[in-house]
Amino acid sequence: MKYAALFALVLLIFGASAVSAGEVNPFCNGMDVCSWSSNLPNDNGLPLGSPDAGDCQGTLPYNTYWPIGSNEAPSDATVTCTFSSNSAEIATFYYAIDNDIVSCTLNGQPISGFPFAHEGCADADPVNSGDKVSINTASGTNTLVCVVRDRGVMDYFNACVVPKNPEPLPEFGSVLIPLAILAVVPAVAYIAVSRKRQ
């Protein structure tokens, strides 16, 4: 029972740290089915971005630094999203970009609507204020790859893939904490009873 108490404590600490870490992407309302990565150094998922060097009313929140380019020497990055689908269905690909999306493919096939060029400041939230396009997912593992480009001042890219009928998944930490509580209660009771008997 002492080991159960120790195990419960580990679960509680780990679960709390998972909750405090939060979602990697601050947007998408927990509906994004993607696991995002990029070819940038120190990749930490979406959004990609840089400090505001222009008039975009402050730096947009980003997790991975994307070096700023110029018209003469654009800065390109490749972002990849992998996700699983139980069946072939229509999903929505939401995106926000400063400046351009050069190309996007889903399972090796070009996605209609790209290339896409954008001037001026990007919208931080791709779902509520960005652009979108419908995509046809396949049953099993899907891979979406986009090449994005910046042409100066500052950059930003954020995106979400949301199925037609999304079901938000509970955060890992939110599952661990109830499990820890269930384990802690009997362990604490056992220890209390054992001390009384001594």
Secondary structure, DSSP 8 states (H G I E B T S, - for coil): -HHHHHHHHHHHHHHHHHHHH--SSS-GGG----EEEESSTT---S-EE----SSSSS----SEE-----SSS-EEEEEEEEEEESS-EEEEEEEEEESEEEEEEETTEE-TT-SEE--S---S-HHHHSEEEEEEE-SEEEEEEEEEEE-SS--EEEEEEEESS------HHHHHHHHHHHHHHHHHHHHHHHHHH-
